[in-house]
Amino acid sequence: MSAPTAALVTLGCPMNQVDSERIMGGLVSLGFEIVPEEEADIIVVNTCGFIESAREESIETILSLADLKKKGRVKALVVAGCLAERYRNDLVSELSEADAIVGLSERDRIPALCLELAGRAHEGETLYTRVVSGPLHTAYLKISEGCNNLCAYCTIPMIRGPYGSLAEEDILREAEELVSVGARELVIIGQDTTNYGIDLDNGNLPSLLEKIAAVEGVEWLRLMYAHPSHVTEELITAFDSIPQLLPYLDLPVQHISPGILRRMGRLTPPDRIRALLENLRNRVESLVIRTSLIVGFPGETEEDFEELLDFMKEVRFERLGAFVYSPEEGTRAALLEDRVPEETAAERYEEVMSLQAEISGEFQESLVGIEMEMIVDEIDPETGDVFGRSYMDAPEVDGAISIAGDIPEGTEFCRVLITEAGTYDLI
């Protein structure tokens, strides 16, 4: 009898990607072969339910995959992830195309469930070793689940629950496994990485980073999702004391207007945000800071927005993403009055991104003539062109460096001289 086959379709954030890779590990351990969707007996779609556009994408994807089932090749469709957790009852009653709907709290049972749906007996224990779905040289390492920050606009606590640090020994074991299959860059993720250890008897983020860096084979550590309220002096010091910890920090500030920050439920006031940024710039050499901003939040006046633009000009974040506020059912912000008209919010988004393009372009131009180390992400098999990233760029969300020329197959890192600069990418 041939092995049962399964496909994983992942939507949303890197946390979802890690969940999917663990599910794939469980499927492989139960004898499944991982294949493209059109070749699968079972399809698992790991959904996102964070904001309206993500929910729409999830539903569209589910319905598209259901068409494969109607054609007869696919035996079953499993809907998992954040959408399934948040809207389970609605999906059960309205989504007849799904054979099973499994929320986050039950995701560990997905491999065994898929085996049952494939009509195979479940023998033995399910193993949860990850199957890395992207390039093997870089991998996400999740260190926590859930969030305690309770920002007024955010659904994460109601979807993923309260903050919980993962056990240090499990994190280190996973880091070792990822390195053993080729990872050289580990990207540290969690809803709030800087809160790591608050629920443990001992342990904190700087100590954990030091132990991860000690895993043989780790060359780059990249820290994402750091909350401004929880960046400590010890963490800032860690950038100097841990050679593998890249001078790159993802620090979402969301806004700078004191009134908007209060309405958002963000507990770090503007003066502390500015002091933190100044401290980081002074203490961490060649630091690149990524942030995210929300425009169009209820009550955001033209004055608030101008203050945000002035802040961007003042700080000059090297990397920045922006979002238009989306009212989410069940959040405090959804009950706020003084809604910003959609057209105004969209215009503000365009203005923010236009300003950031100027700031980014000037920063990129300042890098021309500089030598730097690059991690190799891809070599085009036809042209030999090489694509990669410096320490300044996180996978998937930031820019890239391209080399017009050949390098030896299997090269993981190389030194490059920057000769040209675009708004976000380098040559």
N, C-alpha and C positions, 0 to 999 in steps of 0.2 A: 504494500500500500504506500502510495507517495505521501510525502509530508504535506500537512495542511499549509495553506499560504495566507498571509495577512499583510495588510497595508496600513500605515499610520499617516494620517493627514493632520498636520499641526498648524493651528492658527494662533495669533496673539504673540505673547511676550516670550523671552528666554526661559522664564519659569515653566511655561507650558512645554517648551522644547525639552527641558530636562525631564519633565513628567513623561513625555512621549518616549524619550530614550529609555527610561526605566521600564515602561510598559513593553517596549520592544525587547528589552532584555528578558523580561518574563516570558514573552511569547516564544523567543528563541529557545529558552530553557525548557519549554514544554514541547519542543519539536517543530515549531512553526518556521517556515521560510518567509522572510520579509521580501515582498515583491511590489512592483508598481500597482496602483489601484485597479487598473483594467485586468490584471492577472490574479487578483486576490480572491480567496474564498470568503474572507472576512475583512471588512474595512472598519477601522476605528478612526473617528474624526474627533480630535481633541480641540474643543471649541474655546472661543474667547467670549466673555459676556460683560466686558468692562464698560464699554460705552456703546451708544446706539449703532454707530457705523460698524463696530466689531460684531455686534449681534446680527446685523443684517448680512455681513459677510459669512458668518457661521451658518445662518439659515440657508443662504444661497448655495453654500458649499454642500450642505447636507442634501439638499434637493438635487443638486447636480450628481452627487454620488449615488443617490437613490435611483437615478436613471440607469446606472450600471447594473444595479440589482434587478431592475425590470427586464433588462436584456438577458438575464439568466446566468451570467458568469458568477456574479457575487451572490453568496448564500445569505449573508447577514450584514447589517449595518449597525454599528455601535456608536452612540453619541455620548461623548464623555467631556470632562473639563468644566470650565467656569460657567458656560451657559447652562449645562446640565445641572450644575449645583444650584444656580440661582433661580432657574425657571423649571425645575424638574416636573412639577405637577402640570404646568401648562403644556410642556412638551409631551408628556405621557398622553394627554387627552387630545392634542392637536397634531402630533407628528407620527402618523401611522407608518410612515416609511421606515422608522427606526425599530430594530428588533430589541434593543436594550438602551436604556438611558441611565448612565452611571455618573454620579456626582464625584466631586473631589474626595469626599470622605470615604468613598468605596473604590477608589481607583486601583488599589492593590489586587482586587478580585478580577480585574479585566482579563488578564491572560487566561485564567481558568474558565471564565465565562465564554471567551472566544473558542476555547477548546470544546465546550459543550455545544455551542452554536454550530461548530464544524462537525458535530456528531462523533467526536472522539472521546475516549475514556480519559479521565484525569488521573494520572498515576504519579505519585511522588510529590515533592515540594517544588513550588515555583521559586526560581531564583531571580533576583532583581538586579543583576549586573546590567549596566547601561549598554546600549548599542548606539554609539555616537552617529548622529545622522548627517552632520556636516563634515567639513575638512577635519582630519584627525589631529592636525597640529595645534588646533585651538579648541577649547571646550569650556562650557559654562560649568561652574561649580556652585551649586546652591547651598547656602549655609543656614537658611531659616525659612519658616513658613509663616504666612499671616502677617498682621500688622496691628499695632495698638494706637497709632497716631490719630485715627478718627478725624481726618480732614473732612470738612463739611461736604465736599463734592465727590468723595471717593467711595466706591462700592467694595473695595478690596476686603475690608474687615468682615463685611456680611457674606462675601463669597468664600474667602480663604480662612476666615476665622481670626482669633487673636494671635499675637506674636508668639512664635515658638522657635527657639534656637535648636538646630539639629545637633546631635551629639558629636563632640569633637572627634572621637575615634571613628565614627562613621564618615565624617567629612574627609579625614586624612586617608582612610581606606579608599574612598572614592577617588581622591586625588592621585593616589598611587596607581589605581586601576587605569585612570585616564592617561597618565604618563606612560604606563606600560604599553598602551596601544598607539602612542605617538604624540600625545599632547605636549606641547612646549610652552604654550600660553594658556593659563587658567584665568578665566574671567569670573570674578567673585560676584554672585548675585543673591538677592533676597529682597523682599519688599522694603526693608530698611536694614541694610547690612551693618550700619554703625550701631545698631542696638544689640548686636550679637552678644550673648552672654548675660543679658539682664535677668533671665529666668533660670540661670544656672548657678550652682553653688560656687563655682570658680570658672574662670575663663572670660576672655574679652576679645574683641576683634584684633587688636595689635598682636596679642599672644597667639591667636589662631593663625594670623597671616605669617608670623615667624615660623610656625610649625609647618604650614603648607609649603613655604619657601624652602624648607629643609628637605622636602621630598626630592630625592635625586632625579634630575631630569627637568625640573621646573626652571624655566629660564625667564619667563615673564609672568608677573601677577598683575592683574588689572582690577581695580575696585570700582564697582558700579553701585548706583542707588544709595548714596550716602545722604543721610538726612542732616540738614544744617544744625539742628538742635543737638545732635549726638556726636559731632566730630570733636574728639578730645585732643588734648595736648599730646597724649601718648600715641594717638594715631598719626598726628602730624610728624612726630619724632620718628615713627616707623618708616616714613618715606626715606629718611636718611640712613636708618640702621638696617634696613632689609634691602639688599642690592636688587633682588628680583622684583620688588614692588615699584612699578612704573610711576613716574611723576605725572600721573593722569588721574583725575578725580571727577566722577560723575556726581554732581551736587545739585539736585533739583531745588530751585528756590521758589518757583511758581509766580512770584510777583514781588514788588518792592513797596507798593503803597501800604502804609500802616493800616488804613481802613480796610482795604481789600484783604490783606493778610489776616486780620481779625475775623472778617466774615468767612474766610476760607477755613478758619480753625487752625491756621499755621502759627505755631507758638514761638517762632523765632522772629523778633521784631527787626525792623530795617537796620538799626544801628548795630545789632549783633551780627546780622548777615554781612554788613560791610566790614566790621572788625574781623570776622572770620576770614573773609576773602583776602583782606590785607595781610593777615597773619600767615595764611597759606602762601601767598605770593612771596612774602619775605623769607619764609622758612624753607620752602621746597624749591630747589633750583630747577629752572626750565619747566615749571609746572604748566600743564594744559588742563583747563577746567571745562567740563561740559555741564550745561544746565538745561532745564526745561521751564517754559513759561506758559501760563494760561491767560488768554485774552478773552474779553467779553464776559467775565464773571459778573453775576448780578450786582448792580450798584457801581460798576466801574465807570467812572466819569471820564470826560476828556482830560481833565487834570490828572487823574490817576494814570491814564494811559501815557500821557506826556512824561510823567514821572518815571514810568517804566522804560520809555525810550531813552531818557537821560541816563538812567541807571545802566542800560546796555552800553551807551557811549562811554560812560565812566569806567566800567569794569572791563569791557571788551573781552567777553568770553570767547575763547578760541573755538568752542563747539557749542551749538545751541539748537534746541528743537522747541517748537511752539505748538500749542493746541488751542482750538476754539472751545470754550466751555460748553459742555453738554449736560443738561439737567438729567440726573439719574434718579429713577424711582427709589424711594426709601432713604435718600440722603437728606441731610438738613438743608443743603443748598437748593434742592428742588423746591423748597417751600418759601424761598426768599423772593421778595418783590423787587422792583426796579430792574427787570430783565433788560439786558442790552439787546437791541434789535439785531436779528441775524445778519442783516446786510452790514451794519456797523461793525459787528464782531469780525466778520469776514474781511472787511477793509483793514481793521486793526491787525489781523493776522498777516495780511499781505505786507503791511508796513513794517511789522517786526521782522519778517523774513527778508525783506528788501534791505533793511538796515543791517541785519546779520550777514547778508551776502557781502556788503561793503566791508564790514569788520573782518570777516573770514578771508576775503580776497586780499586785503592788506596784510593780514598775518601770513597767509600762504606765500605772498610775494617776498616777505622778509626771510623766507627759508631758502630762496634761490642762492646757490653757491655754497650751501652747507652740506656736509657729509653726515649721514645718519644710518643707524642700523634698521634694516627692514626685515619683517617676517614675511616669508613667501606664501601667499595664499593660493595662487593659481599660475600655471604655465600653459598658455594656449598651445595645444598639440599641433595645430596647423601652422601658426605663425611664429611660434617660439616666444611671443611677447609674454612678459612676466608682470603679474599684479600682486601687490602686497600692501603692507601697512607699516608705518613707524609706530613708536610708542604713543604718538599723539592721536591715534585713531583706533577706536573700538570696532570690532567686527559688526557689520550690518548697519550700524547707525552713523558712522563717520565716513570720511573720504578714503581714498586709496592712492597708492603710488604705482605708476606703470613704468616699466623699463622696455625700451625698444631694443631688443637684443637677446641673445641666448645666455642662459646660465645652466650649469650642469643639472640634470634631472636628479631629484631628491634633495636639492638645496633647501635648507629650512630657514637660514638667516643669511643676509649678505649686507655689505656696506654699499651705500649708494650716494651719489652726488646729485643733489637737486638742481636741475637745469631750467625747468619751466614750472610755472604755477598757474592753476586755474582757481576758481572760486573755492572749491572744496577738495580738488585732487591735485596731485603733484606728478611731475615727470622727472 
